[in-house]
Amino acid sequence: MKILFVSTMFPDEADPSRGVYNYELCRALARQHDVRVVSPRLWTQAARRRLCGQRIERNETEFGGLICSRPCYWYTPKMLRSRYGAFYWHAIRGDIRRLERDFQPDAVLSYWAHPDGEAALKAARRMNVPHAVIVGGSDVLILPKEPARGEKVKRVLVNSDAVMTVSDGLQRNVIELGAAPESVHTIRQGIDPERFHPNRSRGLRERLNLPDDRPVLLWVGRMVDVKRLDLLVDACDRLRSGGRTFLLCLAGAGPEQAAVRQLVDERQLGDCVRFVGVVGHDDLPDWYRAADATLLSSWSEGLPNVLRESLACGTPFVSTDVGSIREIADPRVSVLVQSGDAAGLAEGIIRLLDGGYRTAAADYVARTWSECAADVARLFQRLRGAPDELHQSHRKSRPVPVPA
């Protein structure tokens, strides 16, 4: 089967951690199928890289064994957001025409409901092949609160042949937004067991320049407002005030980084908090294995793969009880706390550090990307069983028009 994947959330040489979960899924699919990727590069990112003297490839390139097109996606930052799907289609339409002629996909898969899903749905309808969109979390939890853009999200969910969610909680959210229940499928993400496993080698902390005489706490992600890193810093301040010694490692970067640094300085937590920067996917397992706990303080999430990766490496987690995290929060390997409660987060960290959670986490068995890819392929095979009949039925049961 020939599968076309469309999303801006896909890694490249300059940002190898961006959307790495999509790369892992495509790589797993490519073991049995022919996969091509169209991953538009935001013009803002391209401009920053050019200013830094970095070369920007637009034409087809290879990334990790996958052929990937990188058209430039021009859009208006923070304005006309309901038009982002149209801007996105303008960016990829040349690549879609070429792939329609030279590759002839059997199915289109996209990640993120809007704008990626809107443009990918248009491409699938142009090619008369099934379209499935993977929702990540905020695209169906937060974007629908914007009236104009929310309608675009709902149209994608209603008109797509299938919607894939990473959790049962997100499945319910998608159905509440109007998608037909029979079109919504929970297909949980996976991990690479050859990379993420609990074998902790001797001298690991020394290689990572981490202390052996105090607990190491780890946070991994993009530093954005929804991650509530201010809450995490507040919890760490409470831990120190209570006489606890520890080192919190923040692995990531993003627009909130400067504000978080300022808060750490104001609280005089420089000896307790270390900004590690973005950690490559190949190096990330060692950071999980070296840590005593992985932390998450977000006020909104879907089902972050970070927590599954942590468990696969034998490291328990403490997280705010948001989104669908409860679905993997076995009380033997995790502690959930109320969202927005810094004192509760600090208490949860203490509870985990003083308990036997790490021993139990070593027995965690994670779902693999190969299993995830097999589920995606089976779904597309069912959708392709009678494509004309499928699309006719689809249009009758879900009459919302696909936007031009």
N, C-alpha and C positions, 0 to 999 in steps of 0.2 A: 504494500500500500504506500502511496505517495502522500506525505503529510506536510502541509505548509504551516509553520508556526509564526505568529505575528505578535510582537510586543516590544515596547521600549525597555522592559525589564529583562535584560539579557546582558551578560558580561562581555567585555572586550579587553584588549591588552591594557588600556589605560585605567579601567575600573573592573578588575576581575571578580569582585565580590557582588556586583550589581545583578540581582535576579539570578543568582547561581542555581537556585532551585529549578528554574526553567531550563537552564542548560543541562542540569542532571537528568531531567525528564526527557528532554530532546535526545540526549546522548543515549539513554536507555531505549527510547523508541527506535533510534537509528541502528540498533543491533539487529532488528528484524525488519525495519521498514526504511524507505528512502525519505529523509527529512531535510527540508530547506527552511531557512530562517530569514524573516524580514524584521529587522530591529532598528527602527528609526532612531537616529541620534538627535537629541534635543539641541536646537541651535544655540542655546545658552551654554551647554556643555562644550559644543564645538568651538564656540568663541573663546571660552576660557582656555581651552587646550591650545588654540592657535596663539593666544597671547603668551602662553608659556613656551612657545616654539615647538609644540608637538605636531607631528604630521597626522592629518585626518584622512582616513581612507573612506571613500564613499561607495565605490564599486564593490562587487562581490569579493569577499575575503574568506579565509578559513579560520575558524576559531575552535580549537579543541576537536578537530576532525569534522566539524559541521560547516557547510557552506552558508554564509550569512551575508545579506545585503544590508547596507547601512545608509539609507537615504537621510537627508537632513529634514527634520521636522520643525517647521516654522510655526510658531503660535504666539499669542499675546499673553505674556505672564500676568496672571491674576485678573485678566479681563476677558470678556466674551467666552467664558469657559464652556458654555453650552455649544459653542461652535468648534470646540477642539476636535470633535470627530471629523468634521469637514476639512479642517486644516490637516489632520492626520491622513485622510484619504488623498488629499492633494500631494502629500509627501510620498506616499507609497504607490500611487496608481501606475507610475511607469514601471516599477518593479513587478507589480501584479500583472500587467499586460505581458511583460517578458516571460514571467513564470507560467502564465496561462498558455503561452505559445510553446515554450521550451521544456517546461517541467510537467505541466498538466496534472495538478494535484487531484487527489481523490477526496481530500478532506482538508478543512482549515481549522486550526486550533489557535486560540488567542488567550492571553492572560490580561486581566483587568477589564472590567466591564466598559469603562469609558475613559478615554476615547478609543483605546486599542480595540475593544470589542465591537464598537460601532463600525470602524473602518474594516475590520476583518470580516464582519458579517456582510458588508457590502461586497467585498472581494469574493466571498463564498457564493453569494447570490449571482454575481456576474459569471462565475465559473459553473454554476448549477451543481455545487457539491455541498455536503453537510458542513455546518459550522458549529463548533462547541467552544464555549468561553469558560475559562477558569476564573472564578472570583477569588480575590485574595483576602478580603476582609473589609477594609475601609471603603472600597468601591461600592459595597452594598450596605455598609453600616453608617457611613458618614456622608458620602456624595449625594444620596437621595434626599438629604435634608436641604440641599440647594434646589429650590423649586424648578428652575429651567433645566439645570443639569440632571436633576433627579429624574425628570421625564425621559431624558436620553438614556439613562441607565436602565430604566424600566423597559424601554423599547427593545434594548439589546437583550435583556433577560427573557422577554416575552417572545421575541422573534427568532432567537437562536434555536437550533435543533436540539441542543443539549446545553445545560449549564452544569459545570463541575464545581463542587464545593469541597473544601478540604476538611469539613467537619459537619456533623449533624446540625449544630446550631446555625451555621451559615446556610444550610439547606432550608431550614425553617424561615430564615430571613428572606431568602430569595423567593420562596413561595408566597410569603406575605406581600412581596413587592409585585406580585401578579404573574409570575411564571407558572406554567402548568406543572402540577406535582410530578407527573410522569416524565417530564423533561429534565428534572433536577436530580443529579446523582452525586452522592458523597464518594469521592475518590481521594483518600488520604495520601498525602505526600510521603516520600520515603527518605532513606539515607543510604549512603554508600558504605556497606559494612566493612569493606577493605580499608576504608579511610577512618571511619568513626567506630572505634571499638575501645574497650576499657583497659587495654594493656598500657600500664604506666611504667615507663622505663626509668632506670636509675639515673640520677643526675638531671632529670627533666626540668625541675625548677631552676637549677643552676644555669642550664642552657638558655632559659627564658629570662634570666636575671630576676628571679622571684625568690622571696625569703622562705626559709624552711621553719622559721621560729614563730610564725603566726599564720592564721587562716588566710587563704586567698579567695576573694570573691570576684566573680566575672560577670560583666554585662557585655552583650554583643548586639550590635544593630546600627541603625542609622539614627543620628542625633537630631530628632525632630520633636516637635511639641507633644505629639501624641504619646511619646515614650516616657514622659514625665520624669526626666532625669533629675529635676529639682527635688522631687519626692525622694528619690534614691539618695541624693546628697543629704537631705534632711535626716533620713533614716541612719545614714552613716555618722552624722553628727551626734545623734542620740546614742549610737553604739559606743562611740568614743567617750561621750560624757558618762556613760555607765561603766567605764573602765575596760572596755573590750579593745583588744589589739587586733588589727586586720589590715589587709591591703585590698582595696577595690580596684580592679583593672577594667577600664572602659575601652573596649575594642570596637572602634568605629569612628565615624566622622559625620558631619552634617551641619546644617544651618544653625543649630542650637549650641554648637561646640563652644563658641566664645562665651556665651551666657553661662554655660555650665562651668567653664574654667573660672569665670569671675565669681560665681557662687562658691566654688571650692576655695578660692583665695579668701573670700570674705569670711568663710567659716574656719579658715586656717586648717584646712584638711589636707594640705599638700603632702604630708607624710603618710596619709592613709589612702589617697586616691592617685592613681597613675593613669594618664591618658596614653594608651598604647597605640592609637591610630588604627587604620583599617588593617585587618589581618587577612591574608590570603586564605582561600578555602583549603588549600593543602596544609597550611600551618595551623588552622583553627583547631583540629582535634587535639593537638598537644596542649593548647590553652585550656580546653575543657578538662582534659585529664589532669592538668596541674592544679586546677581549682578545687576548692572544697565545696563550692556551691555556685550555681549560675542564677542570676537575679533578673527579674523583669518587673518593671514598675509602671507599665503602660495604663492609660485609662480606656483604651480601645485596642482590640486585637481580633484577628480571626483565630487561627491556630498556628502560632509561629513555629517554624521548623527548628529554630534555635533550641527550643526546649527538648525536642526529640533527639537532636544531635548531642546535646549535653547528656541525656540519659544513656544514649548509645555508647558514650565514652565513660559511663559509670559514675557520672556526677549528678547528684540530685539538684533540684531547683526550688527557689522561692519566687512566687509570682503573685501579682494582683489577680483577683478572681474576676477576669473579664473575658468577653468573647466565648470561645469554645475550649479554653485551656483546661477547664474542669474535665473534659473528655479524656485527657491523658494524665490527669493529676492523681495518680495512685498515691494514697496517703502514706505508703511505705517509702516513697522516693521523692515526695514533694510536699511543700507547704503552701497553701493558698491564703491570701490575706485580702482584706477589703480594699477596694480601689480608693486612692486618695488618702489613705491612712498611714502616715509616716511612722507613727509609734507602733502600729500593728505590723508594718513591714520590718521594723527593727526587731520586734519580738519574734517574728517568724524566722528571721535569720538566726537569732540566738537559739531558737528551738531546733532548727535544722543542724546547726553546728554542734549542739550538745547531744544530739540523738544518733541513732545508728543508720541514718539514711543512706550513707555512701555504700555500706555493705549491701543493702538491698538493691541499690541502683546498678551494681555490678551484674545483676542477673537479668536486667532489662533486655528484652529482645525487640529490636526495632523492625519496622516494615521497610523493605528495600525499594529502590527506584525501579528495579526490574518488575516487581509486583505492581507498582503504580502504573508503569508503562503498559503492562499486559492488560490492566483494567481499561485504560484509555483506548487501546487498540480494539478490544472487544466491543466497547461502546461504539466506536466508529464503524466497525463491521456491521453492527446491528442497524446503525443509521443508514448505511449504504445498501442495505438489503433491497430496498425499493425506493430509490431516491425521488422519482417523480411523484409516486403516491405519498411519500413522506412529506414532500414540500406542499402538496395540495392539501393534505390533512392539516399540516402545520398552519397554513394560511387560513383555513376555515376555523380552526379552534382558537387561533390567536390573531385577531384581525388588525392589530396595531401596525400601521404602515412602517416599512423601513425608510428612514430618512434619506433624502437624496444627497 
